[in-house]
Amino acid sequence: MPGAPSAYEWRLHRHLLLFVAGFIGFLLLMHWAERAGLSRGWIGPIFLFLSVMLYACIGIYSRTTDPEDFYVAGRRIPAMYNGMATAADWMSAASFISLSGALYLQGFSGTTAQPGGLAYVLGWTGGFCLVGLLIAPRLRAMALYTVPDFYAVRFGGRWPRLLAALGAVACSFMYVVAQIYGIGLIASRLTGVQFEIGILLGLGGVLLCSFLGGMRAITWTQVVQYAVLLLAFLIPVSWLAYKQLGTPLAPLAYGAQLSKIAQMEERLINDPGEREVRAAYAARAAELAARLKDPVAALARERERLEAHIRMLKARGADFSLVMAARRELAGLPHDVASARELWGRAMNEAQERSHPLGGLPRHGQAFSGDPHGTAAERAEFQTSRLNFLALMFCLMIGTASLPHLLTRFYTTASVAETRRSVGWSLVFIALLYLSTPALAVLVKYEVMNGLVGSSFDQLPAWIAQWARVDPGLISVQDINGDRILQFGEIRLGADMIMLATPELGGLPYVVSGLVAAGGLAAALSTADSLLLTISNALVHDTVPTKHGQVRVTDNHVILSKFMLLAAAMLAASVAATKPAEILMLVTASFSLAAAIFFPSLVLGLFWRGATRRGTVAGMLVGAGLTVGYMLLTSPSLRAWWGLGADGLWWGIQPISAGIFGVPAGFVTIALVSLWDAWRGAR
């Protein structure tokens, strides 16, 4: 049993309580100021500026050039605080911003194309059990600095460590792009600046923390960030639960709304207006399918039609805005056949999806899509949906136990016993949010169906237009059937905005919107800090040659790591500015890749003495190659560019779960090559 808290820990407890009390006092002050007339144009920037400045001050105060402090925070972080830091590291933009959105859009189990939100909750939580039981304590006992150091000590030679370093860079870069995208999303919404400027504003806080103090600064910043994001998540979900159910205990009470949502879904399926919307989308899908049969002729017809329309508008002396709108539509036409196939194919798939009942979204409380006792097609859909759910949960669980930036967190405790306790605290702090995430999705869906659907297009809330200006992909509202009434099938919410828009959707004070945005910013910044540090360490520390399997660390490595961190941040920001994909999709792909690269070699290296250097190298290459290859093979854009037909899925498995193939292949390859090496050595 752990002993009584030390004087150092009592001092930390006191500081944390003072911060929480001060933060709550600040929220009450901002609420009073809003009621007194403080403009929303000031509230958002105040939350952004004070959040970034707070984290920057912690980073400046914790600055260091000592290698032990920079890489592993001096190995003196108490278990509870390391658990808080790990939870903040874990509650990334994907968990805080996108997970409730995934549950809103996909239900609890999802469809064949989207495996469902509960797979994320179960997979990520189960992964921490693997971390605590298999990986973290044994790595901590080796007193290393990074995950690639394990490969240098366990296998020796250059290639295992180098491949691990490259794998850490690849996984972490995909992950950090998603976090920086979330930072830009929040910063631009809070301040009204352009998305790209928002990225740079938030990135300043990241760099001041990780650049100056490394893991030492990141750890204490993450402790504070966890407190912020916990309050930012629990306050709106408790408020919504009290508004709808009369109790703030959302995780215990939200089940009552599921039966109401089921009744609303049944009513919406049979609603005449919803049927008109579905018919309009079906007609649009048929039109796009006809274009795709002969894209060359269709492209020429569309261009000719729009040019004639522009000439007609000019001849009639139409308003200049109408002419410019027609010109923009003409300029937006695909420039070649390949891009036409991709654009029209994507639009056709979306139209086909939205021509289904409930706009293509699954019933929220259903087990899996399809019917295990229905027709052959329904049984196949049920099996594929269930298989995708299990595959995604497997990849997330294994990926959690493999991510280098997460495993490095457990190097910062004072002992192996502290590491085990730290994992336990991590699960406690993560559970506080994950138990409320399904509740938030259900409460938001009820709010949309009960309050937003049926509104007049002339009286839609202002937040819809405001979010559309931030990123048109976040929300789409179109009067498809022309009745000026918003049907459920006419609104499309992106997963990345559900949580951030919850306060406005529920009619909460704007201060709560600022708080939620500050929480999302804390989640994205906390994870981005660790990821950028992992990338810079991999490129500097983990590429240094070892001597007799031992890793030497000098002050020069720390200096080089800082400048490499700056370069990695700038490159990731430039990629994030292109808005490559939804946050959750990018993060999930990085989990699959991490699982395939690291998990087989980590487990066999820790538990099987027979694992050899050549076997590890072969297993990492095969696992990564198969995973990345499957993602590329099933990419709709690449298949359209190559002129390939069907989706190319194996057994219906979606590309984000490609690790389901890479992990077993890695295990088998390491085992076979290692056994071959042993057989050759015995001859």
C-alpha positions as MATLAB code, in Angstrom:
seq = 'MPGAPSAYEWRLHRHLLLFVAGFIGFLLLMHWAERAGLSRGWIGPIFLFLSVMLYACIGIYSRTTDPEDFYVAGRRIPAMYNGMATAADWMSAASFISLSGALYLQGFSGTTAQPGGLAYVLGWTGGFCLVGLLIAPRLRAMALYTVPDFYAVRFGGRWPRLLAALGAVACSFMYVVAQIYGIGLIASRLTGVQFEIGILLGLGGVLLCSFLGGMRAITWTQVVQYAVLLLAFLIPVSWLAYKQLGTPLAPLAYGAQLSKIAQMEERLINDPGEREVRAAYAARAAELAARLKDPVAALARERERLEAHIRMLKARGADFSLVMAARRELAGLPHDVASARELWGRAMNEAQERSHPLGGLPRHGQAFSGDPHGTAAERAEFQTSRLNFLALMFCLMIGTASLPHLLTRFYTTASVAETRRSVGWSLVFIALLYLSTPALAVLVKYEVMNGLVGSSFDQLPAWIAQWARVDPGLISVQDINGDRILQFGEIRLGADMIMLATPELGGLPYVVSGLVAAGGLAAALSTADSLLLTISNALVHDTVPTKHGQVRVTDNHVILSKFMLLAAAMLAASVAATKPAEILMLVTASFSLAAAIFFPSLVLGLFWRGATRRGTVAGMLVGAGLTVGYMLLTSPSLRAWWGLGADGLWWGIQPISAGIFGVPAGFVTIALVSLWDAWRGAR';
ca = [
       0.000    0.000    0.000;
       1.307    3.492   -0.733;
       2.354    5.552    2.279;
       1.064    8.944    3.362;
       1.615   11.843    0.929;
       4.982   13.522    1.232;
       5.449   17.236    1.877;
       6.125   17.625   -1.866;
       2.794   15.999   -2.720;
       0.900   18.091   -0.151;
       2.341   21.200   -1.779;
       1.184   19.973   -5.188;
      -2.318   19.266   -3.829;
      -2.510   22.781   -2.413;
      -1.431   24.374   -5.678;
      -3.949   22.320   -7.667;
      -6.833   23.214   -5.343;
      -5.912   26.892   -5.531;
      -5.882   26.741   -9.329;
      -9.278   24.989   -9.530;
     -10.810   27.495   -7.092;
      -9.330   30.403   -9.044;
     -10.540   28.989  -12.362;
     -14.095   28.543  -11.072;
     -13.962   32.095   -9.726;
     -12.865   33.305  -13.176;
     -15.831   31.516  -14.798;
     -18.263   33.137  -12.371;
     -16.696   36.529  -13.048;
     -17.019   36.033  -16.826;
     -20.653   34.946  -16.395;
     -21.351   38.114  -14.410;
     -19.587   40.201  -17.071;
     -21.682   38.594  -19.840;
     -24.893   39.357  -17.970;
     -23.622   42.906  -17.450;
     -23.222   43.340  -21.204;
     -19.723   42.119  -22.117;
     -19.714   41.425  -25.864;
     -19.264   37.906  -27.230;
     -16.545   39.380  -29.398;
     -14.513   39.860  -26.212;
     -15.395   36.662  -24.324;
     -13.879   34.289  -26.903;
     -10.516   36.088  -27.249;
     -10.247   36.404  -23.443;
     -10.603   32.630  -23.022;
      -8.088   31.951  -25.803;
      -5.520   34.509  -24.634;
      -5.649   33.562  -20.956;
      -5.493   29.813  -21.737;
      -2.430   30.149  -23.940;
      -0.736   32.556  -21.532;
      -1.364   30.244  -18.559;
       0.231   27.266  -20.319;
       3.070   29.438  -21.594;
       3.839   30.701  -18.081;
       4.022   27.133  -16.776;
       6.346   26.268  -19.652;
       8.587   29.243  -18.947;
       8.672   28.487  -15.209;
       9.562   24.815  -15.907;
      12.235   25.517  -18.519;
      15.266   23.231  -18.374;
      18.302   22.047  -20.302;
      18.986   19.048  -18.075;
      18.561   15.842  -20.151;
      16.885   13.929  -17.307;
      14.340   16.724  -16.823;
      13.831   17.375  -20.541;
      13.220   13.748  -21.546;
      11.557   12.156  -18.475;
      10.747   15.052  -16.066;
      13.487   13.916  -13.669;
      11.605   10.640  -12.972;
       9.951   12.178   -9.898;
       6.301   12.769  -10.899;
       3.881   11.341   -8.263;
       1.527    8.630   -9.506;
      -1.684   10.663   -9.197;
      -0.281   13.649  -11.064;
       1.246   11.461  -13.730;
      -2.202    9.883  -14.076;
      -3.739   13.337  -14.562;
      -1.082   14.254  -17.116;
      -1.615   10.954  -18.930;
      -5.378   11.506  -18.983;
      -4.878   14.992  -20.453;
      -2.416   13.519  -22.953;
      -5.004   10.904  -23.795;
      -8.042   13.196  -23.967;
      -6.842   14.628  -27.238;
      -8.895   16.620  -29.711;
     -10.230   13.280  -30.953;
     -11.631   12.300  -27.553;
     -12.795   15.715  -26.379;
     -14.010   17.215  -29.657;
     -14.859   14.302  -31.951;
     -15.854   11.284  -29.860;
     -19.261   12.562  -28.815;
     -19.765   13.602  -32.453;
     -18.966   10.072  -33.605;
     -21.510    8.686  -31.154;
     -24.074   11.235  -32.382;
     -23.534   10.375  -36.043;
     -22.847    6.645  -35.809;
     -24.918    5.573  -32.821;
     -23.442    3.129  -30.342;
     -22.380    0.534  -32.918;
     -22.444    2.303  -36.268;
     -22.748    0.920  -39.767;
     -20.668   -1.114  -42.185;
     -18.846    2.054  -43.291;
     -18.579    3.702  -39.846;
     -17.993    1.252  -37.002;
     -19.524    3.308  -34.204;
     -18.540    5.412  -31.224;
     -18.563    2.788  -28.469;
     -15.749    0.982  -30.265;
     -13.601    4.009  -29.439;
     -14.608    4.071  -25.775;
     -14.079    0.325  -25.298;
     -10.916    0.118  -27.388;
      -9.133    3.083  -25.857;
     -10.067    2.129  -22.281;
      -9.112   -1.515  -22.790;
      -5.794   -0.408  -24.228;
      -4.821    1.123  -20.890;
      -5.327   -2.268  -19.255;
      -2.794   -3.692  -21.716;
      -0.431   -0.810  -20.964;
      -0.646   -1.449  -17.229;
      -0.401   -5.252  -17.408;
       2.084   -5.817  -20.229;
       4.125   -2.827  -21.278;
       4.572    0.190  -18.997;
       6.012   -1.387  -15.809;
       8.589   -3.422  -17.732;
       9.702   -0.467  -19.818;
       9.969    1.714  -16.687;
      12.155   -0.921  -15.007;
      14.701   -0.472  -17.812;
      15.128    3.263  -16.940;
      15.138    4.419  -20.574;
      14.265    7.758  -22.181;
      12.239    6.828  -25.297;
      10.553    3.782  -26.797;
      13.215    3.371  -29.545;
      15.786    3.120  -26.710;
      14.176   -0.212  -25.830;
      15.011   -1.535  -29.287;
      18.636   -0.425  -28.913;
      19.012   -2.123  -25.526;
      16.995   -5.273  -26.284;
      18.056   -6.048  -29.853;
      21.216   -4.002  -30.446;
      22.390   -2.929  -33.864;
      21.205    0.081  -35.796;
      18.091   -0.960  -37.711;
      15.598   -1.909  -34.951;
      16.078    1.427  -33.202;
      16.073    3.388  -36.462;
      12.857    1.736  -37.661;
      11.268    2.395  -34.276;
      12.304    6.061  -34.531;
      10.829    6.369  -38.035;
       7.665    4.615  -36.884;
       7.361    7.013  -33.945;
       7.690    9.966  -36.327;
       5.085    8.600  -38.755;
       2.469    7.757  -36.095;
       3.039   10.921  -34.088;
       2.957   13.183  -37.137;
      -0.442   11.872  -38.267;
      -1.695   12.318  -34.715;
      -0.302   15.829  -34.221;
      -1.767   17.084  -37.515;
      -5.194   16.186  -36.142;
      -4.464   18.053  -32.891;
      -3.261   21.173  -34.681;
      -6.351   21.070  -36.900;
      -8.424   21.059  -33.701;
      -6.402   23.994  -32.345;
      -7.096   26.004  -35.508;
     -10.790   25.086  -35.385;
     -11.175   26.300  -31.808;
      -8.989   29.388  -32.081;
     -10.740   30.600  -35.235;
     -14.174   30.059  -33.648;
     -13.190   31.892  -30.448;
     -11.599   34.906  -32.105;
     -13.176   35.051  -35.572;
      -9.785   35.042  -37.295;
      -8.993   32.864  -40.304;
      -8.447   29.158  -39.670;
      -4.755   29.374  -40.583;
      -4.183   32.313  -38.210;
      -5.982   30.360  -35.491;
      -3.497   27.525  -35.927;
      -0.570   29.868  -35.373;
      -2.187   31.467  -32.308;
      -2.685   28.126  -30.596;
       0.658   26.791  -31.699;
       2.428   29.492  -29.727;
       1.242   27.892  -26.491;
       2.432   24.460  -27.633;
       5.912   25.672  -28.454;
       6.405   27.689  -25.261;
       5.619   24.574  -23.207;
       7.442   21.809  -25.046;
      10.265   23.899  -26.533;
      11.508   25.361  -23.249;
      10.896   22.627  -20.697;
      10.395   19.336  -22.517;
       8.660   16.624  -20.495;
       9.005   18.560  -17.243;
       7.017   21.532  -18.556;
       4.605   19.330  -20.477;
       3.734   17.276  -17.394;
       2.713   20.213  -15.198;
       0.950   21.923  -18.081;
      -1.043   18.746  -18.700;
      -2.089   18.544  -15.051;
      -3.604   22.029  -15.337;
      -5.079   21.223  -18.754;
      -6.814   18.151  -17.366;
      -8.566   20.263  -14.732;
      -9.699   22.694  -17.455;
     -10.987   20.061  -19.860;
     -12.733   18.107  -17.077;
     -14.741   21.181  -16.070;
     -15.299   22.105  -19.728;
     -16.794   18.692  -20.450;
     -18.842   18.055  -17.313;
     -20.482   21.495  -17.001;
     -22.359   21.487  -20.364;
     -23.328   17.806  -20.202;
     -24.607   18.250  -16.631;
     -26.464   21.405  -17.672;
     -28.139   19.631  -20.599;
     -29.076   16.690  -18.387;
     -30.627   19.037  -15.817;
     -32.500   20.921  -18.558;
     -33.938   17.739  -20.124;
     -34.164   15.339  -17.183;
     -34.120   17.444  -14.019;
     -30.833   15.971  -12.737;
     -27.190   16.881  -13.462;
     -26.095   13.231  -13.200;
     -26.008   12.659  -16.957;
     -24.313    9.200  -17.009;
     -27.027    7.793  -14.710;
     -30.069    9.441  -16.303;
     -29.521    9.740  -20.056;
     -31.018    6.304  -20.790;
     -34.481    7.838  -20.420;
     -33.873    9.862  -23.590;
     -33.032    6.804  -25.699;
     -36.658    5.615  -25.796;
     -37.790    9.133  -26.743;
     -35.182    9.292  -29.515;
     -36.382    5.919  -30.828;
     -39.941    7.279  -31.046;
     -38.722   10.434  -32.787;
     -36.719    8.353  -35.276;
     -39.829    6.328  -36.116;
     -41.832    9.516  -36.636;
     -39.139   11.083  -38.829;
     -38.896    7.997  -41.023;
     -42.609    8.296  -41.877;
     -42.773   12.102  -42.050;
     -43.920   13.367  -45.525;
     -41.341   16.170  -45.560;
     -38.544   13.729  -44.750;
     -39.739   11.477  -47.584;
     -39.554   14.400  -50.009;
     -35.987   15.084  -48.908;
     -35.004   11.440  -49.388;
     -36.582   11.410  -52.841;
     -34.661   14.567  -53.821;
     -31.389   13.007  -52.729;
     -32.206    9.795  -54.586;
     -32.806   11.836  -57.772;
     -29.488   13.650  -57.258;
     -27.687   10.320  -56.821;
     -29.261    8.989  -60.037;
     -28.171   12.106  -61.932;
     -24.577   11.764  -60.693;
     -24.566    8.071  -61.537;
     -25.590    8.951  -65.085;
     -22.731   11.470  -65.320;
     -20.229    8.868  -64.167;
     -21.189    6.515  -67.005;
     -19.630    8.964  -69.484;
     -17.721   11.629  -67.491;
     -16.109   13.155  -70.593;
     -19.436   13.988  -72.221;
     -21.031   14.947  -68.895;
     -18.209   17.369  -68.116;
     -18.575   18.992  -71.525;
     -22.367   19.281  -71.092;
     -22.038   20.853  -67.657;
     -19.470   23.367  -68.854;
     -21.610   24.274  -71.872;
     -24.739   24.611  -69.715;
     -23.052   26.941  -67.226;
     -21.472   29.083  -69.958;
     -24.888   29.454  -71.616;
     -26.421   30.341  -68.252;
     -23.813   33.070  -67.702;
     -24.447   34.511  -71.189;
     -28.190   34.533  -70.494;
     -27.706   36.346  -67.163;
     -25.527   38.986  -68.819;
     -27.995   39.449  -71.666;
     -30.845   40.042  -69.207;
     -28.763   42.455  -67.138;
     -29.047   40.249  -64.053;
     -27.633   41.288  -60.711;
     -23.835   41.067  -60.560;
     -23.958   38.673  -57.577;
     -25.923   36.126  -59.661;
     -23.354   36.324  -62.448;
     -20.500   35.845  -59.982;
     -22.272   32.879  -58.378;
     -22.610   31.237  -61.794;
     -18.949   31.951  -62.524;
     -17.939   30.335  -59.217;
     -20.005   27.280  -60.111;
     -18.258   27.101  -63.482;
     -14.833   27.489  -61.857;
     -15.756   24.741  -59.390;
     -16.243   22.160  -62.134;
     -13.630   19.376  -62.181;
     -10.664   20.203  -64.426;
     -10.179   16.676  -65.779;
     -11.892   13.312  -65.984;
     -10.048   11.796  -63.008;
     -11.052   14.623  -60.660;
     -14.597   14.498  -62.074;
     -14.845   10.804  -61.214;
     -13.583   11.469  -57.704;
     -15.776   14.523  -57.045;
     -18.963   13.129  -58.556;
     -18.364    9.705  -57.054;
     -18.036   11.192  -53.578;
     -21.127   13.368  -54.111;
     -23.088   10.368  -55.425;
     -22.158    8.259  -52.388;
     -23.227   11.048  -50.038;
     -26.509   11.543  -51.914;
     -27.201    7.798  -51.841;
     -26.477    7.720  -48.117;
     -28.751   10.670  -47.394;
     -31.540    9.174  -49.483;
     -31.899    6.531  -46.772;
     -34.127    7.044  -43.716;
     -32.724    9.433  -41.058;
     -30.338   10.897  -43.616;
     -28.312    7.684  -43.675;
     -27.595    7.792  -39.928;
     -28.240    4.574  -37.988;
     -30.864    4.308  -35.285;
     -29.062    5.429  -32.166;
     -29.745    2.467  -29.926;
     -29.559   -0.377  -32.441;
     -27.090   -3.216  -31.879;
     -25.581   -3.297  -35.374;
     -26.902   -2.256  -38.771;
     -28.689   -4.954  -40.718;
     -30.678   -7.827  -39.239;
     -29.213  -11.193  -38.155;
     -32.588  -12.814  -38.870;
     -33.494  -10.868  -42.036;
     -32.773  -11.296  -45.722;
     -29.405  -12.432  -47.037;
     -28.379   -8.820  -47.674;
     -29.442   -7.762  -44.160;
     -27.574  -10.675  -42.590;
     -24.436   -9.789  -44.567;
     -24.737   -6.147  -43.501;
     -25.085   -7.213  -39.862;
     -22.002   -9.438  -40.036;
     -19.907   -6.764  -41.759;
     -21.004   -4.095  -39.277;
     -20.158   -6.321  -36.323;
     -16.811   -7.320  -37.830;
     -15.856   -3.675  -38.398;
     -16.800   -2.806  -34.826;
     -14.582   -5.563  -33.416;
     -11.725   -4.772  -35.821;
     -11.730   -1.111  -34.866;
     -11.876   -1.916  -31.159;
      -8.905   -4.299  -31.595;
      -6.812   -1.677  -33.423;
      -7.564    1.025  -30.859;
      -6.755   -1.275  -27.952;
      -3.475   -2.499  -29.427;
      -2.594    0.977  -30.675;
      -3.077    2.443  -27.197;
      -0.498   -0.011  -25.858;
       1.922    0.948  -28.649;
       1.901    4.733  -29.028;
       5.393    6.049  -28.174;
       4.240    9.387  -26.757;
       1.902    7.611  -24.336;
       4.388    4.965  -23.198;
       7.006    7.645  -22.561;
       4.661    9.214  -19.991;
       5.271    6.238  -17.696;
       9.039    6.811  -17.734;
       8.481    9.894  -15.547;
       7.477    8.139  -12.302;
       9.879    7.357   -9.482;
       9.552    3.554   -9.538;
       7.864    0.586  -11.186;
       5.263    0.472   -8.400;
       4.492    4.152   -9.008;
       4.077    3.369  -12.710;
       1.433    0.739  -11.957;
      -0.424    3.134   -9.676;
      -0.129    5.822  -12.329;
      -1.917    3.616  -14.869;
      -4.706    3.060  -12.331;
      -5.087    6.800  -11.748;
      -5.126    7.338  -15.521;
      -8.097    5.005  -15.872;
      -9.947    6.821  -13.083;
      -9.424   10.247  -14.638;
     -10.284    9.037  -18.141;
     -13.432    7.294  -16.892;
     -14.734   10.599  -15.487;
     -15.061   11.851  -19.059;
     -15.689    8.653  -20.997;
     -18.738    7.738  -18.886;
     -20.287   11.083  -19.817;
     -19.451   10.978  -23.549;
     -22.315    8.644  -24.624;
     -24.654   10.716  -22.453;
     -23.647   13.921  -24.247;
     -24.253   12.354  -27.677;
     -27.754   11.212  -26.675;
     -28.685   14.544  -25.073;
     -27.472   16.514  -28.107;
     -29.377   14.252  -30.499;
     -32.549   14.761  -28.485;
     -31.956   18.527  -28.534;
     -31.521   18.511  -32.342;
     -34.561   16.326  -33.018;
     -36.796   18.090  -30.511;
     -35.667   21.700  -30.883;
     -33.886   22.288  -34.178;
     -35.750   20.017  -36.603;
     -38.980   21.683  -37.734;
     -37.565   25.215  -37.484;
     -38.148   27.713  -40.260;
     -35.161   28.375  -42.526;
     -35.831   32.085  -41.996;
     -35.318   31.750  -38.230;
     -32.383   29.358  -37.891;
     -29.994   30.024  -34.972;
     -27.061   32.308  -35.737;
     -24.515   29.695  -34.618;
     -25.222   27.598  -37.731;
     -23.955   30.324  -40.078;
     -21.058   31.109  -37.733;
     -19.799   27.511  -37.728;
     -20.288   27.242  -41.501;
     -17.974   30.244  -41.924;
     -15.261   28.532  -39.854;
     -15.375   25.434  -42.082;
     -18.240   24.601  -44.503;
     -17.507   20.906  -43.948;
     -18.561   21.185  -40.297;
     -22.230   21.852  -40.982;
     -24.468   21.679  -44.032;
     -28.056   22.942  -44.072;
     -29.958   22.889  -47.394;
     -33.649   23.287  -48.151;
     -33.743   20.304  -50.500;
     -37.525   20.061  -50.887;
     -38.132   23.843  -50.892;
     -40.687   23.957  -48.058;
     -38.590   26.395  -45.937;
     -38.825   23.963  -42.996;
     -35.714   22.219  -41.693;
     -36.045   18.446  -41.898;
     -33.653   16.048  -40.148;
     -32.363   14.825  -43.515;
     -31.489   18.394  -44.544;
     -28.982   19.014  -41.766;
     -25.545   17.422  -41.669;
     -23.360   18.049  -38.635;
     -19.679   17.173  -38.684;
     -18.279   15.093  -35.834;
     -15.742   17.817  -35.050;
     -18.346   20.414  -34.074;
     -20.918   18.498  -31.982;
     -19.151   19.054  -28.666;
     -18.030   22.597  -29.459;
     -21.542   23.667  -30.487;
     -23.299   21.957  -27.555;
     -23.631   25.094  -25.372;
     -25.202   27.117  -28.208;
     -27.414   24.207  -29.206;
     -28.655   23.858  -25.634;
     -29.179   27.595  -25.121;
     -26.434   27.921  -22.491;
     -24.663   31.231  -21.746;
     -21.888   32.088  -24.161;
     -19.356   31.838  -21.326;
     -19.949   28.073  -21.383;
     -19.142   28.097  -25.110;
     -15.868   29.805  -24.256;
     -15.233   27.238  -21.522;
     -15.887   24.310  -23.871;
     -13.586   25.824  -26.476;
     -10.915   26.325  -23.801;
     -11.343   22.665  -22.814;
     -10.993   21.536  -26.411;
      -7.927   23.731  -26.744;
      -6.457   22.193  -23.576;
      -7.089   18.678  -24.925;
      -5.478   19.446  -28.283;
      -2.526   21.340  -26.801;
      -1.759   18.692  -24.179;
      -1.507   15.929  -26.758;
       0.286   18.088  -29.320;
       2.981   18.896  -26.745;
       3.811   15.228  -26.156;
       3.619   14.309  -29.825;
       5.969   17.073  -30.941;
       8.423   16.110  -28.201;
       8.259   12.479  -29.358;
       8.932   13.494  -32.974;
      11.896   15.704  -32.079;
      13.378   13.063  -29.758;
      13.003   10.405  -32.439;
      14.796   12.535  -35.021;
      17.639   13.629  -32.715;
      18.049   11.345  -29.708;
      16.926    8.084  -31.329;
      19.145    8.390  -34.397;
      22.370    8.801  -32.392;
      24.590    5.691  -32.636;
      24.756    3.591  -29.481;
      27.851    2.094  -27.887;
      27.529   -1.531  -26.762;
      23.755   -1.142  -26.780;
      23.872    1.788  -24.343;
      22.322    5.172  -25.114;
      24.253    8.316  -24.199;
      22.420   11.600  -23.657;
      24.134   15.006  -23.668;
      23.096   18.654  -23.401;
      23.664   19.010  -27.165;
      20.912   16.457  -27.778;
      18.510   18.597  -25.762;
      19.358   21.721  -27.781;
      18.985   19.904  -31.106;
      15.697   18.347  -29.957;
      14.294   21.799  -29.232;
      15.028   23.095  -32.717;
      13.755   19.890  -34.337;
      10.551   20.298  -32.319;
      10.104   23.774  -33.787;
      10.590   22.475  -37.334;
       8.150   19.591  -36.787;
       5.534   22.000  -35.420;
       5.787   24.273  -38.460;
       5.522   21.346  -40.885;
       2.536   19.854  -39.046;
       0.817   23.259  -39.005;
       1.234   23.628  -42.768;
      -0.316   20.176  -43.329;
      -3.169   20.852  -40.873;
      -3.981   24.090  -42.718;
      -5.032   21.983  -45.730;
      -7.759   20.317  -43.573;
      -6.808   16.821  -44.771;
      -9.524   14.820  -42.945;
     -11.715   14.679  -39.851;
      -9.800   14.602  -36.563;
     -11.093   11.172  -35.548;
     -10.153    9.542  -38.856;
      -6.563   10.822  -38.734;
      -6.135    9.726  -35.130;
      -7.619    6.270  -35.748;
      -5.295    5.686  -38.706;
      -2.295    6.548  -36.510;
      -3.449    3.952  -33.956;
      -3.590    1.222  -36.589;
      -0.122    2.132  -37.806;
       1.350    2.246  -34.283;
      -0.198   -1.119  -33.448;
       1.297   -2.785  -36.533;
       4.766   -1.269  -36.087;
       5.318   -1.528  -32.340;
       3.032   -3.998  -30.570;
       4.376   -7.333  -31.909;
       8.018   -6.347  -31.400;
       7.382   -4.832  -27.944;
       5.478   -7.842  -26.627;
       7.801  -10.476  -28.090;
      10.875   -8.461  -27.143;
       9.688   -8.217  -23.533;
       8.365  -11.742  -23.077;
      10.280  -13.995  -25.516;
      14.021  -14.287  -25.329;
      14.072  -15.978  -28.717;
      13.038  -12.809  -30.618;
      16.009  -11.774  -32.776;
      17.152   -8.561  -34.348;
      16.459   -9.753  -37.903;
      13.049  -11.051  -36.886;
      12.127   -7.724  -35.288;
      13.218   -5.726  -38.326;
      11.300   -8.045  -40.662;
       8.187   -7.977  -38.452;
       8.133   -4.185  -38.227;
       8.546   -3.800  -41.990;
       5.897   -6.397  -42.834;
       3.380   -5.055  -40.297;
       3.833   -1.432  -41.381;
       3.902   -2.291  -45.079;
       0.713   -4.333  -44.949;
      -1.126   -1.689  -42.902;
      -0.095    1.267  -45.052;
      -0.608   -0.745  -48.229;
      -4.172   -1.618  -47.259;
      -4.943    2.024  -46.416;
      -3.657    3.130  -49.821;
      -5.329    0.251  -51.680;
      -8.736    1.152  -50.245;
      -8.404    4.944  -50.508;
     -11.287    6.209  -52.705;
      -9.142    9.051  -54.086;
      -6.282    6.790  -55.121;
      -8.626    4.155  -56.557;
     -10.328    6.839  -58.643;
      -6.934    8.155  -59.783;
      -5.809    4.643  -60.735;
      -9.134    3.952  -62.448;
      -9.987    1.023  -60.153;
     -13.560   -0.033  -59.621;
     -14.905   -1.447  -56.354;
     -13.796   -0.345  -52.898;
     -11.183   -3.121  -52.622;
     -12.037   -3.924  -48.987;
     -10.978   -7.287  -47.555;
     -13.955   -8.895  -45.783;
     -15.504   -5.440  -45.623;
     -12.894   -4.073  -43.156;
     -12.592   -0.279  -43.346;
      -9.098    1.186  -43.950;
      -8.905    2.861  -40.518;
      -8.789   -0.667  -39.051;
      -5.935   -1.807  -41.301;
      -3.946   -2.780  -38.208;
      -6.133   -5.879  -37.919;
      -4.014   -7.291  -40.754;
      -0.671   -5.723  -39.855;
      -0.494   -6.855  -36.198;
      -0.905  -10.630  -36.785;
       1.436  -10.417  -39.789;
       4.049   -8.748  -37.567;
       3.768  -11.436  -34.879;
       4.018  -14.272  -37.403;
       6.960  -12.695  -39.236;
       8.973  -12.064  -36.059;
       8.313  -15.597  -34.822;
       9.203  -17.302  -38.130;
      12.353  -15.282  -38.821;
      13.538  -15.627  -35.206;
      12.981  -19.394  -35.280;
      14.827  -19.565  -38.606;
      17.722  -17.628  -37.069;
      17.790  -20.022  -34.105;
      17.703  -23.069  -36.400;
      20.548  -21.696  -38.516;
      22.582  -20.897  -35.417;
      22.103  -24.409  -34.044;
      23.378  -26.074  -37.200;
];
